[in-house]
């Protein structure tokens, strides 16, 4: 650590505190413009700014002289080092100016007794209120605090090309220093976990397609889809295709797997991953929106339809801490409309006896149970299935009830929600005037494409595929910006003044820290 490195971290943080765009994008841009920084220097800058974003409301409190004192990125970095990392002023003094030394003493002496709960949780008041209403104060605080920690590195083993034991043995064999602790994920039968962040994108196991970076919760979602050999399956909001590839591997490279998304760029990002994966049953298709006319000819064709819906991403705060400062209640309300519409359209793609899976990486009932309940109320031709029973069929012992509900403090995964619906035939639907659609996949059109490049990696033996995958460019349609898939909201919320994280603190309940 050097005075210049602290200054560099403060520069990056100052830019991030506008919350005008995703933090990871701005950080990547900074590193591209400062290629002289070494690996350790980059790590310090990244860890410092993300550390501040995770604890921003608390750090804003200990750096402020009064309620209206604006955030200062230099003070926040110092506060993170002193109050979160536990460094002493004596350790930092050689790197501080006289003014910074004065700040350091004030920060170290600042009392944190009786802080409002929302400040302790490091979330905005609106989010704290929703978490308390849903989980109660004690669990809400536990959930929020679990998001203060950095997530581990989870890997999915590509069973088309190897087994978990083989991949794990390879990591262990090359770990001569003993620093890398590789373990099997407790729930996913195809996952590995590493506590240390590695540049996995250059590892031979990654370049050969034997592993992919994927949170264990996301891996479990692929198992919940429960696609079988020879089925016709759609990932309706595919994005860069992490879950799509996982589903394809579980299908043993048979049947037909479709990846739909409104973003041509995101589907292109699937291209390199597809080449590494060894899959040959994947068809990727750009659509204009969930109402794209080309989808009509696919109605009633799919055995499984996954809707990993665009959501607030509030279950991923360990990885994306800026989301809790960027999101607003208005954003969530807009997403609810989008989620409802996408799920309703995806239902039409599902064949009788097929399953529709709705999922988010959100913690909020508004985006989860509420959407599922509304769907069932308006679609009597669907019934809710028990998620725990489906996972048990795959020897995954994880019972969270009818819905799959994963929480960081309980499962050490990102926050995930999923509901599985089965489409009923007309005879099974009581009091309905319109029979459920019946069809087969035999006349399904060939929408096969071969996406090309991948821009972001941080992101078993199969039977011969029956349908050939054509090599073609991804087809464009109009209105390609209409969102269908994102783990976080594509539209950036209105700019938030940095000090606004402290607003309305007085209305939350105070306790002794």
URJOZI-V823097 format. One record per residue. N is the residue number from 1. PSI is psi as a letter, one per 20 degrees, with the letter a starting at -180 (none if undefined). Layout:
N,PSI  N,PSI
//
This chain:
1,p  2,r  3,h  4,h  5,h  6,g  7,g  8,g  9,h  10,h  11,g  12,g  13,g  14,h  15,h  16,h  17,i  18,h  19,k  20,i  21,r  22,p  23,h  24,h  25,g  26,h  27,g  28,g  29,g  30,g  31,h  32,h  33,i  34,m  35,i  36,i  37,p  38,r  39,g  40,h  41,g  42,g  43,g  44,g  45,g  46,g  47,h  48,g  49,h  50,h  51,g  52,g  53,h  54,h  55,k  56,g  57,g  58,g  59,h  60,h  61,g  62,i  63,i  64,p  65,h  66,r  67,h  68,j  69,o  70,q  71,p  72,p  73,h  74,g  75,h  76,g  77,g  78,g  79,h  80,g  81,g  82,g  83,h  84,g  85,i  86,j  87,q  88,q  89,h  90,h  91,h  92,h  93,g  94,i  95,j  96,q  97,r  98,g  99,g  100,h  101,g  102,g  103,g  104,g  105,h  106,g  107,g  108,h  109,i  110,p  111,q  112,k  113,q  114,k  115,q  116,q  117,h  118,h  119,g  120,h  121,i  122,l  123,r  124,q  125,g  126,h  127,h  128,g  129,g  130,g  131,g  132,g  133,h  134,h  135,i  136,q  137,g  138,g  139,h  140,g  141,h  142,g  143,g  144,g  145,h  146,h  147,i  148,i  149,q  150,p  151,q  152,r  153,o  154,p  155,q  156,p  157,p  158,o  159,i  160,h  161,i  162,a  163,r  164,g  165,h  166,g  167,g  168,g  169,h  170,g  171,g  172,g  173,h  174,i  175,m  176,h  177,i  178,j  179,h  180,o  181,o  182,p  183,r  184,q  185,q  186,h  187,g  188,p  189,i  190,j  191,q  192,q  193,p  194,p  195,h  196,q  197,p  198,q  199,m  200,i  201,i  202,j  203,q  204,h  205,h  206,g  207,h  208,i  209,j  210,i  211,q  212,q  213,p  214,p  215,q  216,h  217,h  218,h  219,g  220,h  221,h  222,h  223,h  224,h  225,h  226,l  227,p  228,r  229,p  230,i  231,r  232,o  233,q  234,p  235,o  236,h  237,m  238,h  239,c  240,j  241,j  242,g  243,h  244,g  245,h  246,g  247,g  248,h  249,h  250,h  251,j  252,k  253,k  254,r  255,b  256,p  257,p  258,p  259,o  260,q  261,q  262,i  263,o  264,h  265,g  266,h  267,h  268,h  269,h  270,h  271,g  272,h  273,h  274,g  275,g  276,h  277,h  278,j  279,q  280,j  281,j  282,p  283,p  284,p  285,p  286,p  287,q  288,h  289,a  290,i  291,j  292,p  293,h  294,i  295,h  296,h  297,i  298,j  299,p  300,j  301,h  302,p  303,h  304,p  305,o  306,p  307,n  308,n  309,q  310,p  311,a  312,h  313,j  314,i  315,i  316,k  317,h  318,h  319,h  320,m  321,h  322,i  323,h  324,i  325,h  326,h  327,q  328,r  329,h  330,h  331,g  332,g  333,g  334,h  335,h  336,g  337,g  338,g  339,g  340,g  341,g  342,g  343,g  344,h  345,h  346,h  347,h  348,h  349,i  350,p  351,r  352,p  353,i  354,r  355,q  356,p  357,p  358,p  359,q  360,r  361,l  362,q  363,i  364,p  365,h  366,h  367,i  368,e  369,h  370,g  371,g  372,g  373,g  374,h  375,g  376,h  377,h  378,i  379,m  380,i  381,j  382,q  383,q  384,p  385,q  386,o  387,h  388,h  389,h  390,g  391,h  392,h  393,h  394,k  395,k  396,o  397,n  398,o  399,o  400,j  401,b  402,h  403,q  404,o  405,o  406,p  407,q  408,g  409,i  410,h  411,i  412,k  413,r  414,r  415,p  416,q  417,q  418,q  419,p  420,p  421,q  422,p  423,p  424,q  425,r  426,h  427,h  428,i  429,o  430,p  431,k  432,q  433,h  434,o  435,q  436,q  437,p  438,p  439,r  440,r  441,j  442,h  443,k  444,p  445,q  446,o  447,k  448,q  449,r  450,n  451,r  452,f  453,q  454,p  455,i  456,o  457,i  458,m  459,none  460,r  461,p  462,q  463,q  464,p  465,p  466,h  467,p  468,q  469,o  470,q  471,o  472,r  473,q  474,p  475,p  476,q  477,r  478,r  479,l  480,i  481,i  482,p  483,p  484,h  485,p  486,q  487,h  488,r  489,p  490,g  491,p  492,p  493,r  494,q  495,p  496,p  497,p  498,h  499,i  500,i  501,i  502,i  503,q  504,k  505,h  506,h  507,i  508,q  509,p  510,q  511,r  512,p  513,none
//
